[in-house]
Amino acid sequence: MQRQGLDYYAGPLSAAQFHGAAHQRPQEFQVMLTKARRPIHCGQIRVIFHVRKRLKDVPVQTLNTPRGTILVSAPEATASAPGD
């Protein structure tokens, strides 16, 4: 996303997994963006893009993963997860 110059963060269900609040691993990885994009497949993972108008209003945090760092919605934003 940085290479393409897009603001993003991992959405509610995907973020809940990183925060330990998901009982099961989601079948899709959710990414929040300001513009619509088509879903993509990365190996066995399906990445779904959702549009959020006020993307910068959501508090995010950086998390380390085996593949690098990603932005994830902060626990308080993940717990409330209002629709936009």
C-alpha positions in Angstrom: 0.0 0.0 0.0 2.8 2.4 0.8 4.3 1.7 -2.7 1.0 2.7 -4.3 0.7 5.7 -2.0 -2.6 4.5 -0.4 -3.7 5.1 3.1 -5.1 2.0 4.7 -5.5 -0.1 7.8 -6.5 -3.7 8.5 -10.3 -3.7 9.1 -12.4 -4.8 12.1 -12.4 -8.6 11.8 -8.8 -8.8 10.7 -7.7 -6.4 13.5 -9.6 -8.4 16.1 -7.5 -11.4 15.1 -4.3 -9.4 15.8 -5.7 -8.1 19.1 -6.7 -11.6 20.3 -10.4 -11.0 20.2 -11.3 -13.3 17.3 -12.3 -16.9 18.2 -11.4 -18.1 14.7 -9.2 -16.8 11.9 -11.3 -14.8 9.4 -11.6 -16.4 5.9 -11.0 -13.0 4.4 -8.5 -10.3 5.3 -10.2 -6.9 5.5 -8.5 -3.7 4.4 -10.0 -0.3 4.8 -9.3 2.3 2.0 -10.7 5.6 0.9 -11.5 4.3 -2.6 -13.1 1.1 -3.9 -10.9 -1.7 -5.2 -11.6 -5.2 -6.4 -10.8 -8.1 -4.1 -7.5 -9.9 -4.7 -6.1 -13.4 -3.8 -2.7 -13.7 -2.3 -2.0 -17.4 -2.2 -4.8 -18.9 -0.1 -5.8 -15.6 1.4 -8.6 -13.5 -0.1 -8.1 -9.7 0.5 -11.3 -7.7 0.6 -11.2 -3.9 0.4 -13.8 -1.8 2.2 -14.4 1.9 1.7 -14.3 4.3 4.7 -14.7 8.0 4.1 -13.0 9.3 7.2 -10.1 6.9 7.2 -7.7 9.2 9.0 -10.1 9.6 11.9 -9.6 6.0 13.0 -6.7 5.4 15.5 -4.3 2.8 14.2 -1.2 1.1 15.4 1.7 -0.6 13.6 2.1 -4.3 14.2 4.9 -6.6 13.1 4.1 -9.7 11.1 6.2 -12.4 9.6 5.9 -10.6 6.2 6.6 -7.1 7.5 4.7 -4.3 9.4 1.1 -3.4 8.8 -1.3 -0.8 10.1 -4.2 -2.2 12.2 -7.0 -0.3 13.8 -6.3 0.3 17.5 -8.2 -1.9 20.0 -10.7 0.8 21.0 -11.5 1.5 17.3 -11.8 -2.3 16.6 -14.2 -2.8 19.5 -16.5 0.0 18.4 -16.2 -0.5 14.6 -18.9 1.9 13.5 -20.0 1.8 9.9 -19.2 4.8 7.7 
